[in-house]
Amino acid sequence: MTDSFATVRTRAGALRGQRQGEGAAFLGIPYAAPPVGPLRWKAPQPVQPWSGTRDALAFGPDFPQASSRELRAPRQDEDCLYLNVWTPTLDANARLPVLFWIHGGGFVSGSGSDLRSDGARLASEGAVVVALNYRSGLFGFLAHPALSRESEAGVSGNYGLLDQLAALAWVRENIGAFGGDASRVTVFGVSAGSASISLLLASPRARGAFDRAILHSPGAARPLADLQQAEAAGAALGELAALRALPASEVLARTSLMNPKVRALTAPRVLRPIRDGWLLPEDERPVFQQGRLHAMPMIVGSNTDEGTVLTQSWPTDTLAAYREQLDRNFAGAQAEAAALWPAGRDAEARPAVAAMFADTQFNYGTRLLAQSMAKLEPRTFKYLFTRRRPGEQNGPHHGGEVAHAFGNVAVTGASDGVDEALSQVMRKAWVAFAAAGDPNTSGVPQWDPYRPADDNHLTLGDRVEAGGPWRKAQLDFLDNFFTR
């Protein structure tokens, strides 16, 4: 009888995972020490080695969050620095490309155990897939004057980004045991995960942490709060000693004090990565525009309807509310913004704000990243995901392509043969890109590199075909507005 378990040895000790066909899944692997007690709001520390063989058969806990998505983690806990590995082979000499997934969630929610991003099917295309948990919300991004005084670098916040770098370092050191090639690590992520990649591309301290990047709907290139702004917001929550003494549930309960329901579209936010002067010395925009980002092969793209779902709870059903958004976000340029995101009656207010949200939060950063990287690296590719599921009246919404990229369309709602065929194209393209820096391979329609002058992309929809400029007038306006 074939053993249903598989064993590998990492630098910290042996792990026992669950066989899956010719490969295996190793779940809940610690990549850093638990960030609890005195390690709350500290940079991740090395994991302590163990003796014997440690079970890696179940997902680790998610960080504390108020999430409505059904996840597979056993619980929520500050002890959350775990990652998962899916490999299609138990040959430690296979040297397969590595795909390292960073989940989204607005820097306040999300999980490496999300069923949409289960790595088994993607791995079967010929890659080792890794997905991590990292600290978010107040656990991952609280800045406080007292925390900065404790730090050797004199800064605080950005702990979630440091978690990601620690997990990437773990991959470099250990992924060979799972059949992965430590010299071919492609980071990919969605939303906040993709925004994290964008920030790491601009961080001098992240140079060499990964080799290629795939960014799904990156929340990139918006102004960042600086350390002083974030420290002031953190100090308003109370003294550090008192905050450290709080149980995790009470820390979580204070999230809304720093995370407003209606976000500013063109101004900084404090409960997310900040410009701390150390990990992130400056905003992304000047780094990208001046060609100082880490040059590497890159895929970047977005969906045709990034804003409808994410603004559905906003009170924007009237022209008065719409005009308030114009005044709040485009002071001095309201008339021009109104012409680009028009609304002439109450019924048009909500769709206009949703489009405004999509362009400022996702579409602008997508294009700027493509433009900037293409000047440094010819292997830069852009996509636009347009596939609406059966029965959908709008969309595809933010994150709608994630299940397709992983091959898990059946678990996320209605789908048909078109979705499965599109998913197969995306899986093949993503793994080919991870292997050689180019998504073009058998079974993938011709995908031309990005040309800034043409703003070309590959449409991923009912048909997979070449496409041209997307939201040009709106994104040109934003480029000028942010440059003022």
Buried (B, 14 or more C-beta within 10 A) or exposed (E): EEEEBBBBEBEBBBBBBBBBEEBBBBBBBBBBBBBEEEBBBBBBEEBEEEEEBBEBBBBBBBBBBEBEEEBBBEEBBBBBBBBBBBBBBBEBEBBBBBBBBBBBBBBBBBBBBBBBBBBBBBBBBBBBBBBBBBBBBBBBBBBBBBBBEEBEEEBBBBBBBBBBBBBBBBBBBBBBBBBBBBEBBBBBBBBBBBBBBBBBBBBEBBEEBBBBBBBBBBBBBBBBBBBBBBBBBBBEBEEBEEBBEBEBEEBBBBBEEBBEEBBBBBEBBBBBBBBBBBBBEBBBBEBBBEEBBBBBBBBBBBBBBBBBBBBEEBEBEBBEBBBBBBEBBBEEBBEEBBEBBEBEEBEBBBBBBBBBBBBBBBBBBBBBBBBBBBBBBEBBBBBBBBBBBEEBEEBBBBBBBBBBBBBBBEEBEEBEEBBEBBBBBBBBBBBBBBBBBBBBBEEBBEBEBBBBEEBBBBBBBEEBEEBEEBBEEBBBBBBEBBEE
